[in-house]
Amino acid sequence: MGEPYIAITIIWVFLFVYAIAGSIDFGAGFWAMYYDKKQGSKASVIANRYLSPSWEVTNVFLVLLVIALVGFFPGAASYLGTLMILPFSLVLFLLTIRGTFMIYAYSSKKYSRMLTIISGTTGLFIPALLVATLPVAIGGFVSIGGERDYLLFNEIFTSPTLYTHVGFGLSTELFLSALLLSDYSREAQSEETYRVYRKNALWLGPVTLLFAIAATFTLLPEAGWMVENMVNVWYLFALSLIAFIIGYIALFLPSQKENPGRPRLSVIFIVLQFGLASFGYGLSHMPYILYPDLTIQDAFTDPAMFRWLLVGYAAGMAILIPAFIVFWRLFMKDKRYLQADK
């Protein structure tokens, strides 16, 4: 594996982790808003309890992703940053609003209702904007030549690829967050809330799978080259489908609790499923960052800088990984926090 492929693999790992953590984080914000006015339901309380510490950790991976892209592929960072300045600026604007209310809502109760609304709405808009940038990278939506390059918004907004990708992103977000919150509810010993989120996960799973299939088929007329590459790594998508089936069946397995289902096992296999699928998607996109004009070799940094970046990331991960383990034990396993209402 050459240096550019090592670098793009690191970036893809950060992207995958942020996609999973962000999906759960943003989805939890939506569920907290959706169940906020439901009488007799603790679903909003559980979602907010998860959301309270997790949003800060999620943003760490976003920072790592951006720094990795700028460091390893400075040519791609400057080009994509200029080309997609509008969606990226909107995402940063929404993240700023969301983060601001996250901070102030916990210092003043009068902001709590506004926080719920802001967190819920941005939890849908931010993932939609981020996922909408993926179809642009397959080619055909950028005008190249003359004094500057720019996006062809007319062609983007009339492309079915855009809407299937956005639909897949939103359904994935809600599915993963419902699945994780079902496990979180069981850890908090709230079987009533577990039933609520398990029910949501049960219907969102097939919807997500259908959107994934639809997104693949809409690539055929616009990115046939990528579909051919997907066929070459079909085994990754086959393993992904098997992992999804196992994870979905786990929600029906008998348990020692009041309700059926093994949510922890389901979360593990569904995350594995998305890992296999995302790796297959990324591998099929190689060697292009933006088809057909920008490859990973064209945008790669200086080899010396690449080696120093590897050292820096290795040292950073040696510090961050133990910190994330401590975070998990404190906020995902500590009964004093999980059952604070008791």
N, C-alpha and C positions, 0 to 999 in steps of 0.2 A: 504493500500500500504506500503510495507516494505521499509526500508532505501535504499537498493540497487536499487529498482525501482524508488524511488524519484530521486536518483542521476542520473540514466540513462535517466530519463525523462528530467532533466535539460540539460544534454549533448545533447539529441536529439533536444531540442528546439534551442540550440546554433547551432547545425548542420543544422537544417532547415533554420534558419535565415541566416546563412552563405551561404547555398546553394542557397537561393533566391537572396540575395544581391550579392554574387559572380557571379551567372549566369548572372545577369543584368550587372554587372561591366565588366566581361570578354567579354560578348556579345557586349557591347557598344564599346569595343576596336576593336573587329572584324568588326563591322559595320563602324566604323570610318575609318579603313583601306580600306574596300571594296568600300566605296563611296568617298574616298579621291580624286581620279582622275576623278570622274564623273562630267562632265561640267554642270554648271547651277543647281547643286544640293546642298542644304544646309544640307543634311543628315549627312555628316561627321562633319560639324561644330556643329550641335546639339548634336551628339554623344560625341564629345570631350568636349563640354560644360558640359554635364552630368558627364563625366568621370573625369574631372578635380578635383572636391572635393570628389567624391564618393569612390575612390579606397582606401583612407586612412580610411574611416569609415568601409569599408568591412574588412580590415585587423584587425580591433579591434575585430570583432567577431571571426576571426581565432585564435587570441591570447586567447580570452576567452574560446574557444573550447578546445585548447590544454591544457591550465591550468586546466580546469575542468576535462579533462580525466586523467591527471597526478595526480590531487588531489583526485578525487573520486575513481579512479580505477588504482592505481599505478602498480598493477600486470599486467594489460592489457596494460598499456602504455609502460612498459619496454619490454614486449613480442612482441607487435605489432611493436614497434619502431625498434627492432632488426630484426624481420622477414621481415618487409617491408622497410628496410633502403634504398633500391635502388629507388623505386618510390617516397618515401618521400624526399629523397635527391634531386632528379630531380625537384620536385615541389618547394622546397626551393631555388634551384639554379635559376629556372625560375622566381620565385617571386622576388628574389634579382635583377635580370637583369631588370625586368619590373619596379620595384620601383625606381631603379637608374635612368632609362631614364625618368620616370615620374617627378623626381625632377629636373634633368638637362635640360629637354626640355623646361621648363617654365622659365628658367633663361637665356637660349641661343637659339635663333631661329634656329641656324644651326642644332640643334638636333631634330627639330620638325618632319621632315620626317622619321628619324630613329625611333623616338618614335612611330609614327603611325604603322610602320611595326612591331616593337617589341611588342607593345601592342596587335596588331591584331593576330600575330602568337601565342604568349603565351596565348592569350585568348582562343585558341583552345586546346593547349597542356596541360595546367594546369588542366582544368576541365576533360579532357580525362584521365589523370593520376590519379586524385582523384577518379573518378567514377570507374576506373579499379580496385581499391582496394575493392570495395563492393562484387564482386563475390567471392573473396578469402575467405571472412568471412563465406560463406555458407558451406565450407568444401570440402575436396577432392582435394585441390590444395597445401597441405602442407605435407611434409614428416616429420614425427615425430618419434623420436627414435634415439639411438646412442648418439654421443657427441653433436649434434646440430640439430635444426630444420631448414628447408629451403623450399623455394617455388619451386614448380614443374613447371617451366616456359614452358616446352613442353606441359603439359596438359592445362595450362592457355591459351596459345596462340592458341590452337586448340579447345577451348571450345566456342560454339556459345553464351553462357551466357555472356562472356566477351564482345563480339562485340555488342550484343543487349543492354547491359548496357551502353557501351560507346556511341552507337548511340542515346540512350535515353538521356544521359547526354548532348551531344552536341546539339541535337534538342531542348531540354528543354532550354538550355542556349540561343540559338538564338531566340526561341519563346518568352521567358520572356523578353529578352532585346528589341526585336522589339515591343512588346506590351507596355512596359514602355516608350520607346522612342516615340511611337505614342502619348501617353498621354503627355509626356514632350514637344513634338512638338506643340501640341494644346495649352498647357500653354504658350508657347513662341509665340503663334499666327502665326504659320507657317503652314498653311493648306497644302501647297505643300509637305513639309517634312512629315506631318501627313499621307498623302496619300501613300507615299513611305513605311513607317514603318507599316501602316495598311495592305498594300498588302502583306508584308513579314509575318506578323502575321497570316494572313488568310490561307496561304498555310502551314506554319510551325505548326499550331495547329493540324491538322489531322495527319501530319507526326509524331509529338510527341506522339499522342495517339496510333498510330500503333506501334511505338517502345516500348511503355509501355506494350502493349498486347504481343508483341513478347518476351520481356524480361521475362514476367510472364510464358509464355509457355516453354521457354528454361530452366526454373528452374525445370520443371517436372522430367527430368531424373537425375538431379544432386542434387537437394534439394527438394525431395518429402515431407520431414518433414515440410519445410517452406510453401509449397503450401497448405498442410493440415491446417496449422495455418492461412493462408490467407482466406481459406474457412470459418473458424470459425468467422472471422471478416469481412465477405463479405459486411456488411452494410456500413462500412467505405469506401470501394471502390465504392459501389453503390452511396453513397452521393458525393464522389469525381467526379464520372462521371456526375452526375446531375449538380454539380457546374461548371464543364468544359463546358457543353452544354449551361448553362446560360451565362457564360463568353464569349463564342464564339458567341452566338446570339447577345450579347450586341454590337459587332462590326458592326452589321447591323441595329441597332435601329436608328430611325430618331433623328436628333439633330438640334439645332438652328444655327449650323455652316454651312459652305459651303458643307461639306462632311458628309455622314452618319456615325453613330457609336458613342458609349459612351465608350471611352477607359478607363476612370477612373473606371467605373462599371466593365468593363471587367478585369482590373488588379485585382480588389478586389476579384472577384469570381475565377479567375485562381489561385491566391495565396492561396485562401481557398481550392481550389481543390488539389493543391500540398501539402498543410498542411494535409488534410485528408488522401491522398494517402501515404505520407511519414510516418504518424503516424501508419497507418495500416501496412506498410512494417516493421517498427521498432517493432511493437507489435508482428508481426509474427516471428520475429527473436529471440524473447525472449525464454528462459533466456540466450541464448548463445551470447557471443561476438565473439568467433571463434568456430564454430561447428566442432567436438563435444567435444573439449578439454578444452575450457575456458568459464566459465559462469560468470555472473555478481556477483554471490555470492563468487566465487573463487577469483576474482580480487578486491573485495571491500576493501576500506580503513578502518582504525580504526573508530569505532562509534564516539569517541570524536572528531577526526579530521573531520569527516563528519559534525558534528554540527557546528564546528567553520567555516568550509567552507561555510555552509549555511548562517551564519551571515555575512561573508565577501562578498558573492555574493549579499545578500540583500542590504547591504550598497553600494556596487558598482553600482547596478542597480538603486538605488535611486539617484545616481549622473549622471549616463549615460543616463537614459531615458529622463530627461529634456534636456540634451545636444543634444540628437538625434532629439527631437522635434524642438529645435532652428535651428539645421542644416537643417531640412526639410523646415522650413519656409524661411530660408535664400537662399538656393540653389535650392529649388524645387517650390517655390511660389513667390519669389521676382521678380517682373517684370523688375527691373533694371538689374538683372543678366541674366534673361531669354532672354531679348531683348537687350542684350549689343550691338549688331550690329546696332540697330536702334538709 
